[in-house]
Amino acid sequence: MTTIILHADGAYRGKKGGVASYGYLVEKDSKTIQKDYGVLLEDRVTNNYAEYTAIIKSLEWIKRSNLQFDKLMIRSDSQLVVKQVNGEWSVRSANLRDLYKEIKDLIAHFESKGKLVDLAHVGREHNQEADELSQLAIEDHFLASNLKGKEKKKCSQCGKEMVLRDGKYGKFWGCKGYPDCKNTENHED
């Protein structure tokens, strides 16, 4: 039986009107085959909204990728999302109802194709890489915001915006297209 494992996480920083993000990775045969992250700039974002979105984005990618598998294991450190989607808790927030339906529809799609789908809660220590991706999205957002009107740079490999990062050896430019584009460039102080 071929199994793929999906780790998803959302994050939120700030007070009302803050920034939310998602991060996810997909593993097959003990290898990471996809990573992605992004920022959610809608008015209604919350941490729970971000947690839902992380699962939706990853399920959409799996659906588009036409991966061959028998079982899909979805892992999230959001107890609320897992218990709501698994039918243990009701969805009271109007903000989450559409997202809940979207996840249920995506799961139903896979099940209609004969795939086993298992959504389970895991502790944060078992979801660390997805958490790091969601945090990276927020950092990229704040770095890009701080650079508005200042230094800007386009990636020479993919054309996306680059962000200034602090690394072990000082500042460097990193592509916002990471992890698909791993281009980095030196930053001259």
Stockholm file with secondary structure:
# STOCKHOLM 1.0

chainA/1-189         MTTIILHADGAYRGKKGGVASYGYLVEKDSKTIQKDYGVLLEDRVTNNYAEYTAIIKSLEWIKRSNLQFDKLMIRSDSQLVVKQVNGEWSVRSANLRDLYKEIKDLIAHFESKGKLVDLAHVGREHNQEADELSQLAIEDHFLASNLKGKEKKKCSQCGKEMVLRDGKYGKFWGCKGYPDCKNTENHED
#=GR chainA/1-189 SS CCEEEEEEEEEEESSTTCEEEEEEEEEETTEEEEEEEEEECCTTCCHHHHHHHHHHHHHHHHHHHTCCCSEEEEEESCHHHHHHHTTSSCCCCHHHHHHHHHHHHHHHHHHHTTCEEEEEECCGGGSHHHHHHHHHHHHHHHHHHHHTTSCCCBCTTTCCBEEEEEETTEEEEEETTTTTCCCEEECCC
#=GC SS_cons         CCEEEEEEEEEEESSTTCEEEEEEEEEETTEEEEEEEEEECCTTCCHHHHHHHHHHHHHHHHHHHTCCCSEEEEEESCHHHHHHHTTSSCCCCHHHHHHHHHHHHHHHHHHHTTCEEEEEECCGGGSHHHHHHHHHHHHHHHHHHHHTTSCCCBCTTTCCBEEEEEETTEEEEEETTTTTCCCEEECCC
//
